[in-house]
Amino acid sequence: MNTDTFKLDKATLVSQSTRKIDQQFPESAYSLRQKLALTCRILFDNGHDSGLAGQITARAETPGTFYTQQLGLGFDEIAEDNLLRVDEDLNVLAGDGMPNPANRFHSWVYRARPDVNCIIHTHAVHTAALGMLEQPLIVSHMDNCVLYDDVAFVAKWPGIPVGNEEGELIAGALGGKRALMLSHHGLLIAGSSVEEACVLAIAFERAARMQLLAGAAGEIKPIDPALGKEAHDWILRPRRNTIAFEYYARRALKNPRNADCLRPA
């Protein structure tokens, strides 16, 4: 063990910390369906509620299929046992009910991005307010650097995302980034895991709220691009996403309202 860490440079300290984190914290023990249900409750508790608007999906075990929530249920009602498994054409393969027809654009994103395993779309209120101004998200604070240079922008509202035209536009606008700001609409997160997508969705809405607050007080100052990228890569690591997700899950499950979230199908 190196006891004289005061002589180490930053890169070495970052590398050592990363290794220790990976050794100290295990992978999440939650199943995929449980993570998806928990994410719905977490997002509801963190200001992403907008009635029945918004969708969350995650690739299922069979290629070309994914899990999603039932149309008619709010995020606060989603549980492990009421999720649907659907194909790319939104045909229900398992579960009762129907998916949100707006899930069509998820199929377009999954086809375009093999690296994406979870998609979150919400109309969180501060993000929606920012969208009404047709402003892109500005990342100018350390906590929000998980999204630094990782947010695409659609300046003009294409209408309801039920058609293939909107799916093609959204998938194209997202490109290789993990997030998308949709003017007059909401946010889109394309994560490599449910944990990553959940963490990014929370960060996105918080960044939008901070932008509105800071912008009302004065001019938002940019951060150094190299430092923003450094912070992005430091925060956005799989094990750190798991640690953050587990915290949000514990917090959600302390709420009696979420006691019915983890119910095996």
C-alpha positions, 0 to 999 in steps of 0.5 A: 500500500502506497502511504505517501500519496501526497507525491502522486500526480492526479492521473495516478490518484484517479487511476488508484481511486478507480481501481479501489471503487471497482474492487469495493463495490459489487454489481447490482443484484437487481434483475433487469425488470427490477431495475426498470421498475425502480427507475420509473419510481426513482424518476417519479420521485425526482420530478419527471412526472408528467401524467402518462407522458414519457416512456422507459424501455430496456432491451430484453434477452431476445434480440429485437425485443424490449421491456416497457411500461403499460400505457395507462400507468404512471411512473409511480405505478410501474412494478416488476410484474406489470411490465410488457415485453414487446417487439420492434413493431410494438406487438405485445409478446408478454404481459397485459395491456398495450405499450405507448405508441410513442415507443416507436422512436425507441425502436429506431434508436435501438436499430441505430445504436447497438450500444444502447440498452436503455432509453428514457424519455420524459417531460420533466418540468424544468427540461420542458420549460427550457425547451419552451425557450428553444435553448440547448442544455448548458453544462457548466457545473461539476455535478452536471459534467456527466453530460458534458459534450454528450447532449444533442439538440433538436431546435424545432418540434417535429410533432408527436413521436408516433410516426416513423418520420419522428423516429428517424429524425430523433435517432439521427439527431441523437447521433453517437451521444447519450442524451438529446434535448427536444425543444417544446417536448422533453429529454431523451437518454440513451444509456448503455445500461439501466443504471447509466440511463437513470443517473443521466436522466436525473442529471439532465433535469437537475442541469436544466433547473440550474440553467434556468436559475443561473440564467435568471441571475446573469450570464452563464459562464462556460467551463474549461472543455478539458476539465469538463471532459475529465469530469465526464469520464470520471463520473460516467463509469459503470461502477459509479453508475451502479453506486448512484443507482443503488442509492436512488433505489434505496431512497425510493424504497424507503417511501411507503408508496413504492412498497409494491415496486418489486413484485415478481411476475 
